Amino acid sequence: MTEVNLSKGERTRLAIEEAAYELFLEQGYSATSMRQVAERAGVAVGGIYNHFASKDEIFEAIIRNRHPYKQILPLVSAVPGETAEEFIHNAAQALVEELGRRPDFLKLMFIEIVEFNTKHVAGLMEEVIPQVLPLVQRLKSPAGMLRPIHPAIILRAFMGMFFSYYIMEMMVGQVMPPEMREDSLDTFVEIFLHGILVDEAKDV
């Protein structure tokens, strides 16, 4: 449904959510007041409570609607790749590039982790899991020699590794020596696929 087709109440709810989202990213959840949200959304403070019972309920709606997993999983699922190696490489590239374009993703995740101890994630998973299933199928389908590891575990390892790759690039990438930066994403993909230990059987 486009915004043109939304009712006045739905548009107001979206305006409140958008205003709160901007403020949470700018100054954090705890430092944001309902009055600030109301001012930015262009509504009376009392008007917020016609749509949300509390500031926490606004944040919960933001997590459900805007959490990066919900944005990134369909993108990663759609990348091309006829083999497991091609698919993983393309998926890692898409993930890192999307994180680079959307710094708000990490800010939102850190607010949820630091200020809420991830309490909203359980509810989010109910909506994320259906988006995970197509990606699980992609992990099964490319021709390759995948070890007998549950695809959901492979997905968890993939998301964890390349989220952390991007975070480290953002934090210390510019001060790393050249030998640590050259082809670093390709190297991480290689490590993800094959590990860091020499396969002695192949070297005999």
Secondary structure by P-SEA (a helix, b strand, c coil): cccccccaaaaaaaaaaaaaaaaaaacccccccaaaaaaaacccaaaaaaccccaaaaaaaaaaccccccccaaaaaacccccaaaaaaaaaaaaaaaaaacaaaaaaaaaaaacccccaaaaaaaaacccaaaaaaaaaccccccccccaaaaaaaaaaaaaaaaaaaaccccccccccccaaaaaaaaaaaccccccccccc
